[in-house]
């Protein structure tokens, strides 16, 4: 079962957060040969998605960095979204690692 985590994204600012993938015994998962993908949507049923860049930054310690550029967060409508992070082991097994609510906070400063 995926972990549930809420994230906050500020409009117009670079978003980045780190996820540590662990097994049932809280040991880091070796992510060698894995790929990761992440998206957020206004609802589970929305056909429009925003891709969240998911980069495996630590293969041996199970570390994945999620990020969205400032230019892309500036285009997000403030509000609540749902998101998840999937990993693929390269052999066809896809696992949902984390899921939750992404809250986009509005920005006052605009360029």
Secondary structure in CASP SS format (residue, H / E / C, confidence):
PFRMAT SS
TARGET T0000
AUTHOR 0000-0000-0000
METHOD secondary structure of the structure
MODEL  1
X C 1.00
X C 1.00
X E 1.00
X E 1.00
X C 1.00
X C 1.00
X E 1.00
X E 1.00
X E 1.00
X E 1.00
X C 1.00
X C 1.00
X C 1.00
X C 1.00
X E 1.00
X E 1.00
X E 1.00
X E 1.00
X E 1.00
X E 1.00
X C 1.00
X E 1.00
X C 1.00
X C 1.00
X C 1.00
X C 1.00
X C 1.00
X E 1.00
X C 1.00
X C 1.00
X C 1.00
X C 1.00
X C 1.00
X C 1.00
X E 1.00
X E 1.00
X E 1.00
X E 1.00
X E 1.00
X E 1.00
X E 1.00
X C 1.00
X C 1.00
X C 1.00
X C 1.00
X C 1.00
X C 1.00
X C 1.00
X E 1.00
X E 1.00
X E 1.00
X E 1.00
X E 1.00
X E 1.00
X E 1.00
X E 1.00
X E 1.00
X E 1.00
X C 1.00
X C 1.00
X C 1.00
X C 1.00
X E 1.00
X E 1.00
X E 1.00
X E 1.00
X E 1.00
X E 1.00
X C 1.00
X H 1.00
X H 1.00
X H 1.00
X H 1.00
X H 1.00
X C 1.00
X C 1.00
X C 1.00
X C 1.00
X E 1.00
X E 1.00
X E 1.00
X E 1.00
X E 1.00
X E 1.00
X E 1.00
X E 1.00
X E 1.00
X E 1.00
X C 1.00
X C 1.00
X C 1.00
X C 1.00
X C 1.00
X E 1.00
X E 1.00
X E 1.00
X E 1.00
X E 1.00
X E 1.00
X E 1.00
X E 1.00
X E 1.00
X E 1.00
X E 1.00
X E 1.00
X C 1.00
X C 1.00
X C 1.00
X C 1.00
X C 1.00
X C 1.00
END
